[in-house]
Amino acid sequence: MSYEDDENRKKRRNALLIIWLIGLGLTGLNIILGTLLTRERGTVRSLKGQLMDTTTVLIREKEVLNGKLNQAFISYDSLMNDFNGLSATLAEQEARNRRLATENNNFMKREQDYKNNYDILLTSFNQLKLENDSFKIILVGVRSEKDALQALLMNRDSLNTQMQTKLETQNTKMRLDSAAGIALLDSIENENVSGFLNNTELTGGYGLYVRFPEYERYYYGLTTVNGYVINRHFFTGIGIGINSYNGGIMAPLYLDFRYIFSKKPFSPYFFADGGVLFRFEEFNNPLFFLNPGFGLQKSISDRLALNLGAGVFMQRSDHRASFVNVKVGFVFSNNGKILK
């Protein structure tokens, strides 16, 4: 586009130069004729006037030609702009046609795939139809065999009724004879369960009286006991934890004994904990404690139970401090029979 515009501008300048040279030549010719024909001044003046008129006419024609030439250039530029716009539109249409052709090819490919899948499904349907017809024939044979078997069974109903009556009589006698033994075996089997057990509890206590403020007003903490279930009622284990007192933090290390009275939806139990309390500030000077109490246990699943207990927590070093404490936590077992 820029190269063609430069060529057009050069042509326009060349045309203007030619017209200017023509005018200059005519003016020079007029001067030469005036010099050579000094004797014929009248004629020269007449020719000079004609020349001036001709020059004026040529100048006017030059201006008209320049105007037409400018209009031609304007028209050319407009046509080039239109051409460029049409070229861009044509390129867009060609791109659109290419996209449509690609989509058409994809559509034809999918259509062919659908046709192939339809043929496959039609073949499968025909095979299933043949198999269904075969199954119908087999079903007719099975029904015939079933009718024959039902006829045989009807002939044996009377014999089976007699045998069933005898068996029921013998079963009743056997149940009566072995009911006590079975109950005893079940009781022994249910009681003789063992396995490992974990008891993790949140605990807290409130001091019954205050002689020395530190470590005697209140405490709260977390304990965990890992132990062994001897039978369905008795459990023992070793516990550790951490308690936060009003005067600082102590860590208990103790033995836990627990006896469950009976297995009910809420099973009552007795617990007794005893051990030592270590103060981090005075680790070599531990306190001794004892914590008996009662609680209730609720089985949530075969391996998980919830317990809630309360008791008296007594600790002693050079003097004794007592608390009313509460425990709540979960019991985890590896044996599904322990917590049933």
C-alpha positions in Angstrom: 0.0 0.0 0.0 2.8 2.5 0.9 4.8 1.6 -2.3 1.9 2.2 -4.6 1.2 5.6 -2.9 4.8 6.7 -3.4 4.6 5.8 -7.1 1.4 7.8 -7.5 2.9 10.8 -5.8 6.0 10.6 -8.1 3.7 10.5 -11.2 1.8 13.5 -10.0 5.0 15.6 -9.4 6.3 14.6 -12.8 3.0 15.7 -14.5 3.2 19.1 -12.6 6.8 19.5 -13.7 6.0 18.8 -17.3 3.2 21.3 -17.3 5.4 23.9 -15.6 8.2 23.3 -18.2 5.7 23.7 -21.0 4.6 27.1 -19.6 8.2 28.1 -19.1 9.0 27.2 -22.7 6.1 29.1 -24.0 7.2 32.1 -22.0 10.8 31.9 -23.3 9.5 31.5 -26.9 7.4 34.7 -26.3 10.6 36.5 -25.2 12.6 35.3 -28.2 9.9 36.2 -30.7 9.7 39.7 -29.1 13.5 40.2 -29.5 13.7 38.9 -33.0 10.6 40.8 -34.2 11.3 44.2 -32.7 10.4 45.8 -36.0 7.0 44.2 -36.1 5.9 45.4 -32.7 2.4 45.5 -33.5 2.3 42.0 -34.7 4.5 41.0 -31.7 2.2 42.8 -29.3 -0.7 41.0 -30.9 1.1 37.7 -30.6 2.2 38.5 -27.1 -1.4 39.2 -26.1 -2.4 35.9 -27.7 0.5 34.3 -25.9 -0.6 35.8 -22.6 -4.1 34.7 -23.2 -2.9 31.2 -24.2 -0.7 31.2 -21.1 -3.7 32.2 -18.9 -5.8 29.5 -20.5 -3.1 27.0 -20.0 -2.7 28.0 -16.4 -6.4 27.7 -15.8 -6.4 24.3 -17.6 -3.4 23.4 -15.4 -5.4 24.3 -12.3 -8.4 22.4 -13.6 -6.1 19.4 -14.3 -4.5 19.6 -10.9 -8.0 19.6 -9.3 -9.1 16.6 -11.4 -5.8 15.0 -10.6 -6.3 15.5 -6.8 -9.8 14.2 -7.1 -8.4 11.2 -9.0 -5.9 10.6 -6.2 -8.7 10.9 -3.6 -10.8 8.5 -5.5 -7.8 6.1 -5.8 -7.2 6.3 -2.1 -10.9 5.6 -1.4 -10.8 2.7 -3.8 -7.7 1.3 -2.2 -9.3 1.5 1.3 -12.4 -0.3 -0.1 -10.1 -2.9 -1.7 -8.3 -3.4 1.6 -11.6 -3.7 3.5 -12.8 -6.2 0.9 -9.5 -8.1 1.2 -9.9 -8.3 5.0 -13.5 -9.4 4.6 -12.4 -12.0 2.1 -9.8 -13.3 4.4 -12.3 -13.6 7.2 -14.7 -15.4 4.9 -11.9 -17.8 3.8 -11.1 -18.5 7.5 -14.7 -19.0 8.3 -15.1 -21.4 5.3 -12.0 -23.3 6.5 -13.6 -23.6 10.0 -16.9 -24.7 8.5 -15.1 -27.3 6.4 -13.2 -28.6 9.4 -16.5 -28.8 11.4 -18.2 -30.5 8.5 -15.4 -33.1 8.4 -15.6 -33.7 12.1 -19.4 -34.0 11.9 -19.1 -36.5 9.0 -16.5 -38.4 11.1 -18.9 -38.5 14.1 -21.8 -39.5 11.9 -19.7 -42.4 10.6 -18.7 -43.4 14.1 -22.4 -43.3 15.1 -23.3 -45.5 12.2 -20.5 -48.0 13.2 -21.7 -48.0 16.8 -25.3 -48.5 15.6 -24.2 -51.5 13.5 -22.4 -52.9 16.5 -25.4 -52.4 18.8 -27.7 -53.9 16.2 -25.4 -57.0 16.0 -25.3 -57.2 19.8 -29.1 -56.9 20.0 -29.5 -59.7 17.5 -27.1 -61.9 19.5 -29.0 -61.1 22.8 -32.2 -62.0 21.0 -30.9 -65.3 20.0 -29.6 -66.0 23.5 -33.0 -65.0 24.9 -34.7 -67.5 22.7 -32.3 -70.1 23.8 -32.9 -69.2 27.5 -36.7 -69.5 26.9 -36.2 -73.1 25.5 -34.0 -73.9 28.5 -36.6 -72.4 30.9 -39.3 -74.5 29.5 -37.2 -77.6 30.2 -36.4 -76.4 33.7 -40.1 -75.8 34.4 -40.9 -79.3 33.3 -38.2 -80.7 35.6 -39.6 -78.5 38.4 -43.1 -79.9 37.9 -41.7 -83.4 38.1 -39.8 -82.7 41.3 -42.9 -81.1 42.9 -44.8 -84.2 42.2 -42.1 -86.3 43.9 -42.0 -83.9 46.8 -45.8 -84.1 47.3 -45.5 -87.8 47.5 -43.0 -87.5 50.3 -44.8 -84.8 52.3 -46.6 -87.3 54.5 -43.3 -89.1 55.3 -41.6 -85.8 56.0 -44.4 -84.8 58.4 -43.9 -87.9 60.4 -40.2 -87.5 60.5 -40.5 -83.8 61.5 -42.8 -84.7 64.4 -40.3 -87.2 65.7 -37.5 -84.7 65.3 -39.4 -81.9 67.1 -40.0 -84.3 70.0 -36.3 -85.2 70.2 -35.2 -81.5 69.9 -37.5 -80.5 72.7 -36.0 -83.1 75.0 -32.5 -82.1 74.0 -33.2 -78.5 74.6 -34.6 -79.2 78.1 -31.6 -81.4 79.0 -28.9 -79.0 77.8 -30.4 -75.6 78.6 -28.6 -75.4 81.9 -25.3 -76.5 80.5 -25.5 -74.1 77.6 -26.3 -71.2 79.9 -23.3 -72.1 82.0 -21.0 -72.3 79.0 -22.3 -69.0 77.7 -21.7 -67.4 81.1 -18.1 -68.7 81.3 -17.4 -67.7 77.7 -18.8 -64.2 78.3 -16.8 -63.7 81.5 -13.5 -65.0 80.3 -12.5 -62.2 77.9 -9.2 -60.4 77.9 -7.2 -57.9 75.9 -5.6 -54.5 75.9 -7.5 -51.4 76.8 -6.9 -47.6 76.7 -8.8 -45.2 79.0 -8.2 -41.5 78.1 -10.0 -38.9 80.3 -10.3 -35.2 81.0 -10.2 -34.6 84.8 -10.6 -31.7 87.1 -10.8 -31.1 90.9 -11.8 -28.5 93.4 -10.0 -28.2 96.8 -12.0 -29.1 99.9 -9.9 -26.8 102.1 -7.0 -24.5 101.7 -4.0 -24.4 104.0 -1.4 -23.4 101.5 -2.8 -21.7 98.3 -0.4 -23.2 95.8 -1.4 -26.6 94.3 -4.5 -26.9 96.6 -7.3 -24.7 95.2 -8.1 -26.5 92.0 -6.6 -28.5 89.1 -7.6 -29.7 85.6 -5.8 -31.9 83.1 -5.6 -34.9 80.8 -4.7 -38.5 81.7 -4.4 -41.7 79.7 -4.2 -45.3 81.0 -2.9 -48.3 79.0 -3.6 -51.7 80.6 -4.9 -55.2 80.4 -8.5 -56.6 81.0 -8.2 -59.7 83.1 -11.9 -60.6 82.7 -15.2 -58.8 81.9 -15.2 -57.1 85.3 -11.6 -56.3 86.3 -9.1 -53.9 84.6 -5.7 -52.7 85.6 -3.1 -50.5 83.9 -0.5 -47.8 84.1 -1.5 -44.2 83.7 0.3 -40.9 82.9 -0.9 -37.4 82.4 -0.5 -33.7 83.0 -2.4 -31.6 85.5 -2.5 -27.8 85.7 -2.8 -26.5 89.3 -3.3 -22.9 90.5 0.4 -23.0 91.5 1.9 -24.7 88.5 1.9 -28.0 86.4 2.4 -31.5 87.7 2.6 -34.8 85.9 1.0 -37.9 87.5 2.4 -41.5 87.1 0.1 -44.0 88.7 -1.6 -47.5 88.7 -5.2 -47.6 87.8 -7.6 -50.4 89.1 -11.2 -50.6 88.0 -14.0 -53.1 88.7 -17.2 -53.1 86.6 -20.1 -54.5 88.6 -22.4 -55.6 85.7 -22.9 -55.2 82.0 -26.0 -52.9 81.4 -26.8 -49.9 79.2 -25.1 -47.9 81.9 -22.6 -50.0 83.8 -21.5 -48.9 87.3 -17.9 -49.3 88.2 -15.4 -48.6 91.1 -12.0 -47.2 90.4 -8.9 -46.6 92.6 -5.8 -44.8 91.3 -2.6 -44.3 93.2 0.9 -43.0 92.4 3.2 -40.0 92.4 2.9 -36.4 91.1 6.1 -34.8 89.7 6.5 -31.1 89.8 8.6 -29.7 87.0 10.1 -27.1 89.3 11.0 -29.7 91.9 11.3 -32.9 90.0 13.2 -34.7 92.7 10.6 -34.0 95.3 7.4 -35.8 94.1 4.0 -35.9 95.9 2.0 -39.1 96.5 -1.7 -39.3 95.7 -4.7 -41.6 96.0 -7.9 -41.2 94.0 -10.8 -43.6 94.7 -14.3 -43.1 93.3 -17.3 -44.5 91.4 -18.7 -43.9 87.9 -20.9 -45.1 85.0 -19.8 -46.5 81.7 -21.9 -46.4 78.4 -20.9 -48.7 75.5 -21.0 -46.8 72.1 -19.7 -49.7 70.0 -17.9 -53.0 70.4 -14.5 -51.2 70.8 -15.5 -47.8 72.2 -17.3 -46.7 75.4 -17.9 -43.4 77.3 -17.3 -43.1 81.0 -18.1 -40.5 83.7 -16.8 -40.8 87.2 -16.4 -38.8 90.4 -14.2 -39.3 93.5 -11.9 -37.9 96.1 -8.4 -37.0 95.1 -5.9 -36.9 98.0 -2.3 -35.8 97.6 0.4 -35.6 100.2 4.0 -34.3 100.6 4.7 -32.7 104.0 1.0 -32.1 104.4 -2.2 -33.4 102.9 -4.5 -31.7 100.3 -7.9 -33.1 99.2 -10.0 -32.4 96.1 -13.4 -33.5 94.8 -12.6 -34.5 91.3 -14.6 -35.5 88.1 -13.4 -37.6 85.2 -15.0 -37.9 81.7 -13.4 -39.7 78.8 -13.4 -42.6 76.3 -12.4 -46.3 76.6 -10.8 -48.0 73.6 -10.4 -51.8 73.3 -8.8 -54.1 70.8 -11.2 -56.9 71.7 -14.8 -56.4 70.6 -16.1 -58.7 73.4 -14.8 -56.6 76.3 -17.1 -53.6 75.9 -20.3 -55.5 74.8 
